[in-house]
Amino acid sequence: MNAVPAANDSPGAFQIIMGSSTGRLFQISTWGESHGGGIGVVVDGCPAQLPLEVEDVQAELDRRRPGQSRIVTPRKEADQVEILSGVFEGLTLGTPIAMLVRNADARPSAYDEMRDKFRPSHADYTYEAKYGIRAWQGGGRASARETIGRVAAGAIARKILAGAAAGYQAIAYVRRVHDQETAANLDELNAESVEGNIVRACDAGAAEPMIRLIERARSEGDSLGGVVECVVRGVPPGLGEPVFDKLEADLAKAMMSLPATKGFEIGSGFAGTLLTGREHNDAFYMEDGRVRTRSNRSGGIQGGISNGEDIVFRVAFKPTATIMSAQETVDRTGQDTELTGRGRHDPCVLPRAVPIVEAMVHLVLVDHLLRQRAQNLGWERTVTSSAPAADA
């Protein structure tokens, strides 16, 4: 949690912001449990008069929803979104936007065994250690269903970014499942090729071996992890803050806040440690009045601030913790016991993680965009031309 001075209190007073909220000028707060009445989000800070329809949000939720293919969880949820406030006659009002998705196919009785047993590598034990209570039916807030709110809010953020930055795109794809890897030509990567296969790899040929791996793991009662890579185009130079709110730091926090994530790297990442400075540096040159770099090992961010090149990063996802095999565990009384394998789960979270990664990109970038506009009167000049200003 973060402690910040309360707006209407004395300088020594503080209000507590809990971990279900993120963002500064574009702030979202998600709520709801996986087997409760529903999942939702409140978006505060969206500018007024942004055209927004339910269909804008629903299109992204359809990419995230369960039951969409044979390699994801069979839970049947339409994930139909309802916009409860903040929009009137197709335009945002500038007031908080509340959105709700009701749970339709919750089966809490399927989790009776987890009432007193801690599932290995889940948040069961840690939530109980923190709060002394937990929503044991499906994992509660620790469930990936919480990301519904992020994806819904991300759809709004994307509309703002598309209107403010020409050519803005964030395209993620599954780069690796277990030991099966394929790397896209990032200059040619497009949403159509990613959405053209159920694993969301960069092409159908790369997808088939991955699909076979996932199907085999499911048949064996097991699960797999992998890597999602994302390229973000059309980001103007100048977004990000020095020191603690560096753009890559906020992207890393956003990605590592997602369920099942275990690693983040940007640009050359860990592979860059094998290069010398001469090999790694991105040389500058001018192109059509714009500062460019001949390589992009920085991943589009230098000194914590976007440089106008594509932002490229990768996120590692662990194998799904829920598996259909018996496992050793302990119960709430501290007794050794065994947990039988049951429940509905994704044998690999990667295909459904793709739109969630993109949503978190939108949320981070729109917040930094609004902060940049609020802080710097010369921001419009920065966007239209990244060439250094002439000396007076």
C-alpha positions as CSV (number, residue, x, y, z in Angstrom):
1,M,0.0,0.0,0.0
2,N,1.1,3.6,-0.5
3,A,0.6,6.4,2.0
4,V,0.0,9.9,0.5
5,P,-1.0,13.2,2.0
6,A,-4.8,13.5,2.2
7,A,-6.0,16.3,-0.1
8,N,-8.3,18.0,2.5
9,D,-6.4,17.2,5.7
10,S,-3.5,18.8,7.5
11,P,0.0,18.3,6.1
12,G,0.7,15.6,8.6
13,A,-2.4,13.6,7.7
14,F,-2.3,10.6,5.4
15,Q,-4.7,8.5,3.5
16,I,-4.0,4.9,2.6
17,I,-4.2,3.7,-1.0
18,M,-4.5,-0.1,-1.1
19,G,-3.0,-2.4,-3.7
20,S,-6.1,-2.7,-5.8
21,S,-5.6,0.7,-7.4
22,T,-3.0,1.9,-9.8
23,G,-2.2,5.1,-11.8
24,R,-1.9,8.8,-10.9
25,L,-3.8,10.9,-13.3
26,F,-5.5,7.9,-15.0
27,Q,-6.4,5.8,-12.0
28,I,-8.2,2.5,-11.9
29,S,-9.4,0.4,-9.0
30,T,-10.5,-3.2,-9.6
31,W,-12.8,-5.2,-7.4
32,G,-14.5,-8.5,-7.1
33,E,-13.7,-12.2,-6.5
34,S,-13.6,-15.0,-9.0
35,H,-16.7,-16.8,-7.6
36,G,-18.5,-13.8,-6.2
37,G,-21.3,-11.8,-7.8
38,G,-19.0,-10.2,-10.4
39,I,-15.8,-8.4,-11.3
40,G,-15.5,-4.7,-11.9
41,V,-13.4,-1.6,-12.2
42,V,-13.7,2.1,-11.6
43,V,-11.8,4.4,-13.9
44,D,-11.1,7.9,-12.6
45,G,-9.3,10.5,-14.7
46,C,-10.6,9.7,-18.1
47,P,-10.9,13.0,-20.1
48,A,-14.5,14.1,-21.0
49,Q,-16.0,13.8,-24.4
50,L,-14.2,10.6,-25.4
51,P,-16.4,8.6,-27.7
52,L,-17.1,5.3,-25.8
53,E,-19.5,2.5,-26.4
54,V,-19.9,-0.9,-24.7
55,E,-18.7,-2.5,-27.9
56,D,-15.3,-0.8,-27.5
57,V,-14.7,-2.6,-24.2
58,Q,-16.5,-5.8,-25.1
59,A,-14.2,-6.5,-28.0
60,E,-11.2,-6.7,-25.7
61,L,-13.0,-8.7,-23.1
62,D,-13.9,-11.2,-25.8
63,R,-10.2,-11.8,-26.4
64,R,-9.6,-12.4,-22.7
65,R,-12.6,-14.5,-21.8
66,P,-12.4,-18.2,-20.8
67,G,-13.8,-21.0,-23.0
68,Q,-12.7,-19.4,-26.3
69,S,-10.7,-22.4,-27.5
70,R,-9.8,-26.0,-26.7
71,I,-6.5,-25.0,-25.0
72,V,-7.9,-22.7,-22.3
73,T,-10.1,-23.2,-19.3
74,P,-13.6,-24.7,-20.1
75,R,-15.3,-22.3,-17.7
76,K,-18.2,-20.7,-19.8
77,E,-18.4,-17.0,-19.2
78,A,-19.6,-14.5,-21.8
79,D,-18.0,-11.7,-19.7
80,Q,-20.6,-9.2,-20.9
81,V,-19.7,-5.8,-19.6
82,E,-22.1,-3.2,-18.2
83,I,-21.1,0.5,-18.1
84,L,-22.8,1.8,-15.0
85,S,-21.6,5.4,-14.8
86,G,-19.4,8.1,-16.4
87,V,-20.8,7.8,-20.0
88,F,-23.7,9.6,-21.5
89,E,-25.0,9.5,-25.0
90,G,-21.8,7.8,-26.2
91,L,-19.4,10.3,-24.6
92,T,-17.4,10.1,-21.4
93,L,-18.4,12.7,-18.8
94,G,-15.0,13.2,-17.2
95,T,-16.5,11.6,-14.0
96,P,-15.6,8.1,-12.7
97,I,-16.5,5.3,-15.1
98,A,-17.8,2.1,-13.4
99,M,-17.9,-1.1,-15.3
100,L,-19.2,-4.5,-14.2
101,V,-19.0,-8.1,-15.5
102,R,-21.2,-10.5,-13.7
103,N,-20.0,-14.1,-12.9
104,A,-22.3,-16.6,-14.6
105,D,-20.5,-20.0,-14.4
106,A,-19.1,-19.9,-10.9
107,R,-19.0,-23.3,-9.2
108,P,-17.8,-22.7,-5.7
109,S,-18.6,-26.2,-4.6
110,A,-15.9,-27.5,-6.9
111,Y,-13.4,-25.9,-4.4
112,D,-14.6,-27.5,-1.2
113,E,-11.3,-29.4,-0.8
114,M,-9.5,-26.0,-0.8
115,R,-11.4,-24.7,2.2
116,D,-8.8,-26.0,4.5
117,K,-5.9,-27.1,2.2
118,F,-3.4,-24.7,0.7
119,R,-2.8,-25.2,-3.0
120,P,0.9,-25.4,-3.9
121,S,2.2,-22.2,-5.6
122,H,-1.1,-20.4,-5.2
123,A,-1.9,-17.5,-3.0
124,D,-3.9,-19.5,-0.5
125,Y,-1.3,-19.6,2.3
126,T,0.0,-16.1,1.8
127,Y,-3.5,-14.5,1.7
128,E,-4.4,-16.2,4.9
129,A,-1.1,-15.2,6.5
130,K,-1.8,-11.6,5.6
131,Y,-5.5,-11.3,6.3
132,G,-6.4,-14.2,8.5
133,I,-9.1,-15.0,6.0
134,R,-9.3,-15.9,2.4
135,A,-11.9,-16.5,-0.4
136,W,-11.1,-20.1,-0.9
137,Q,-13.6,-20.6,-3.7
138,G,-11.5,-20.2,-6.8
139,G,-8.8,-18.0,-5.3
140,G,-10.8,-14.8,-4.8
141,R,-8.8,-11.8,-5.8
142,A,-5.8,-13.9,-6.6
143,S,-7.7,-15.4,-9.5
144,A,-6.9,-14.3,-13.1
145,R,-10.6,-13.2,-13.3
146,E,-9.5,-10.0,-11.6
147,T,-7.8,-9.0,-14.8
148,I,-11.3,-8.4,-16.4
149,G,-11.2,-5.0,-14.8
150,R,-7.7,-4.2,-16.2
151,V,-8.7,-5.2,-19.7
152,A,-11.9,-3.1,-19.6
153,A,-10.0,-0.1,-18.3
154,G,-7.2,-0.7,-20.9
155,A,-9.8,-0.5,-23.7
156,I,-10.6,3.1,-22.6
157,A,-6.9,3.9,-22.3
158,R,-6.2,2.6,-25.8
159,K,-8.8,4.9,-27.2
160,I,-7.2,7.9,-25.6
161,L,-3.7,7.0,-26.8
162,A,-4.9,6.3,-30.4
163,G,-6.4,9.8,-30.5
164,A,-3.3,11.5,-29.0
165,A,-0.4,9.6,-30.6
166,A,-0.5,8.9,-34.4
167,G,0.1,5.3,-35.2
168,Y,-0.1,4.1,-31.6
169,Q,-0.3,0.3,-31.3
170,A,0.6,-2.3,-28.7
171,I,0.8,-5.8,-30.1
172,A,1.7,-8.8,-27.9
173,Y,2.2,-12.4,-29.0
174,V,3.2,-15.7,-27.5
175,R,6.9,-16.0,-28.2
176,R,7.5,-19.2,-26.3
177,V,5.5,-22.1,-24.7
178,H,7.7,-24.3,-22.5
179,D,10.7,-25.1,-24.9
180,Q,9.0,-24.3,-28.1
181,E,10.0,-20.8,-29.2
182,T,9.5,-18.5,-32.2
183,A,10.5,-14.9,-32.6
184,A,8.5,-12.6,-34.8
185,N,9.9,-10.0,-37.2
186,L,8.8,-7.1,-35.1
187,D,8.6,-4.8,-38.1
188,E,6.1,-7.1,-39.7
189,L,4.2,-8.2,-36.6
190,N,0.5,-7.4,-36.8
191,A,-2.7,-8.1,-34.8
192,E,-4.2,-10.2,-37.6
193,S,-1.4,-12.7,-37.6
194,V,-1.6,-13.0,-33.8
195,E,-5.3,-13.4,-33.6
196,G,-5.2,-15.9,-36.5
197,N,-4.4,-18.9,-34.3
198,I,-5.7,-20.0,-30.9
199,V,-2.3,-19.9,-29.1
200,R,-1.7,-16.3,-30.3
201,A,1.7,-16.9,-31.7
202,C,3.1,-14.8,-34.5
203,D,2.1,-17.2,-37.3
204,A,0.1,-20.4,-37.8
205,G,3.2,-22.5,-38.5
206,A,4.7,-21.5,-35.2
207,A,1.4,-22.1,-33.3
208,E,0.9,-25.7,-34.2
209,P,3.9,-27.2,-32.2
210,M,2.9,-25.0,-29.2
211,I,-0.7,-26.2,-29.4
212,R,0.4,-29.8,-29.4
213,L,2.6,-29.1,-26.3
214,I,-0.3,-27.6,-24.4
215,E,-2.7,-30.4,-25.4
216,R,-0.2,-33.0,-24.2
217,A,0.3,-31.2,-20.9
218,R,-3.5,-31.1,-20.3
219,S,-3.9,-34.8,-21.1
220,E,-1.2,-35.6,-18.6
221,G,-2.8,-33.4,-15.9
222,D,0.0,-30.9,-16.0
223,S,0.6,-27.3,-17.2
224,L,3.1,-25.2,-19.0
225,G,4.6,-21.7,-18.9
226,G,6.3,-19.4,-21.4
227,V,7.0,-15.9,-22.6
228,V,4.9,-13.1,-24.1
229,E,6.7,-10.5,-26.2
230,C,5.2,-7.1,-26.9
231,V,6.0,-4.3,-29.3
232,V,4.6,-0.8,-28.8
233,R,4.6,1.6,-31.7
234,G,3.8,5.2,-32.1
235,V,4.9,6.3,-28.6
236,P,6.2,9.9,-28.7
237,P,9.5,10.7,-27.2
238,G,9.4,12.2,-23.7
239,L,7.1,9.9,-21.7
240,G,8.4,8.7,-18.4
241,E,9.9,10.3,-15.3
242,P,13.4,10.4,-13.9
243,V,14.5,8.1,-11.0
244,F,11.6,6.2,-9.4
245,D,8.9,6.5,-12.1
246,K,11.0,5.5,-15.1
247,L,8.8,4.3,-17.9
248,E,10.4,0.8,-17.9
249,A,10.0,0.6,-14.1
250,D,6.3,1.3,-14.3
251,L,5.9,-1.2,-17.2
252,A,7.8,-3.8,-15.1
253,K,5.6,-3.2,-12.1
254,A,2.5,-3.4,-14.3
255,M,3.6,-6.7,-15.9
256,M,4.8,-8.2,-12.6
257,S,1.4,-7.4,-11.0
258,L,-0.3,-9.8,-13.4
259,P,-1.1,-13.4,-12.1
260,A,1.6,-16.0,-12.9
261,T,4.3,-13.6,-14.0
262,K,7.9,-14.3,-12.9
263,G,10.1,-12.2,-15.1
264,F,10.4,-9.0,-17.1
265,E,13.0,-7.7,-19.5
266,I,13.1,-4.8,-22.0
267,G,15.2,-4.3,-25.1
268,S,18.3,-6.5,-25.1
269,G,17.3,-7.6,-21.6
270,F,19.6,-10.2,-20.0
271,A,21.2,-11.0,-23.4
272,G,22.6,-7.5,-23.4
273,T,25.0,-8.4,-20.5
274,L,26.9,-10.5,-23.1
275,L,27.7,-7.4,-25.2
276,T,30.3,-4.7,-24.8
277,G,29.3,-1.0,-24.5
278,R,30.4,-0.4,-28.1
279,E,28.2,-3.3,-29.3
280,H,25.2,-2.4,-27.2
281,N,24.9,1.4,-27.7
282,D,22.2,2.6,-30.0
283,A,23.8,5.2,-32.4
284,F,21.7,8.3,-33.1
285,Y,21.0,9.7,-36.6
286,M,18.6,12.1,-38.2
287,E,15.7,11.0,-40.4
288,D,13.1,13.5,-41.8
289,G,13.9,15.9,-39.1
290,R,13.5,13.3,-36.3
291,V,16.1,11.8,-34.0
292,R,16.3,8.1,-34.6
293,T,18.5,5.2,-33.4
294,R,20.1,2.7,-35.8
295,S,19.5,-0.2,-33.4
296,N,17.0,-0.6,-30.6
297,R,18.8,-2.5,-27.8
298,S,17.4,0.1,-25.4
299,G,13.9,-1.1,-26.2
300,G,12.6,2.4,-26.9
301,I,13.4,3.8,-23.5
302,Q,16.5,5.6,-22.4
303,G,17.0,7.2,-19.0
304,G,13.6,6.0,-18.1
305,I,12.0,8.2,-20.8
306,S,10.7,7.1,-24.2
307,N,12.9,8.0,-27.2
308,G,10.3,7.5,-30.0
309,E,11.5,4.1,-31.1
310,D,9.4,1.0,-30.6
311,I,9.1,-0.2,-27.0
312,V,9.9,-3.9,-26.9
313,F,9.7,-6.1,-23.8
314,R,9.1,-9.7,-22.7
315,V,7.2,-11.2,-19.8
316,A,7.8,-14.6,-18.4
317,F,4.7,-16.6,-17.1
318,K,5.1,-19.6,-14.9
319,P,3.2,-22.9,-15.5
320,T,-0.4,-22.7,-14.2
321,A,-0.3,-23.6,-10.5
322,T,-3.6,-25.5,-10.7
323,I,-2.9,-29.0,-12.2
324,M,-5.0,-32.1,-12.5
325,S,-2.6,-34.3,-10.4
326,A,-2.3,-35.0,-6.7
327,Q,0.2,-32.9,-4.8
328,E,1.7,-32.7,-1.3
329,T,0.5,-29.8,0.8
330,V,-0.5,-28.8,4.3
331,D,-3.8,-27.7,5.8
332,R,-4.8,-24.8,7.9
333,T,-4.0,-26.7,11.1
334,G,-0.4,-27.3,9.9
335,Q,-0.9,-31.0,9.1
336,D,0.7,-32.7,6.1
337,T,-1.9,-33.8,3.6
338,E,-2.5,-34.4,-0.1
339,L,-4.5,-32.2,-2.5
340,T,-6.3,-34.1,-5.3
341,G,-6.1,-32.6,-8.8
342,R,-9.4,-31.0,-9.8
343,G,-11.0,-27.7,-11.0
344,R,-11.2,-25.8,-14.2
345,H,-8.0,-24.0,-15.3
346,D,-5.9,-23.0,-18.2
347,P,-3.2,-25.6,-18.9
348,C,-1.2,-22.7,-20.2
349,V,-2.0,-19.0,-19.4
350,L,-0.1,-17.6,-22.3
351,P,-2.9,-17.3,-25.0
352,R,-5.2,-15.4,-22.7
353,A,-2.4,-13.3,-21.2
354,V,-1.7,-11.6,-24.6
355,P,-4.7,-9.1,-24.3
356,I,-4.0,-8.6,-20.6
357,V,-0.4,-7.6,-21.3
358,E,-1.6,-5.1,-24.0
359,A,-4.1,-3.7,-21.5
360,M,-1.4,-3.0,-18.9
361,V,0.7,-1.2,-21.6
362,H,-2.2,1.1,-22.4
363,L,-2.8,1.9,-18.7
364,V,0.8,2.7,-18.0
365,L,1.3,4.8,-21.2
366,V,-2.0,6.8,-20.9
367,D,-1.1,7.8,-17.3
368,H,2.4,9.0,-18.4
369,L,0.9,10.8,-21.4
370,L,-1.5,12.7,-19.1
371,R,1.3,13.5,-16.7
372,Q,3.5,14.7,-19.5
373,R,0.8,17.0,-20.8
374,A,0.1,18.4,-17.3
375,Q,3.7,19.0,-16.4
376,N,5.2,20.4,-19.6
377,L,3.7,23.3,-21.6
378,G,6.0,22.4,-24.5
379,W,4.8,18.9,-24.8
380,E,3.0,19.5,-28.2
381,R,6.3,20.6,-29.7
382,T,8.0,17.5,-28.3
383,V,5.5,15.2,-30.0
384,T,5.5,16.9,-33.4
385,S,9.3,17.0,-33.6
386,S,11.9,15.2,-31.7
387,A,14.7,17.2,-33.3
388,P,16.7,19.3,-30.7
389,A,15.7,22.9,-30.6
390,A,18.2,25.4,-32.0
391,D,20.2,27.5,-29.6
392,A,18.8,31.0,-29.2
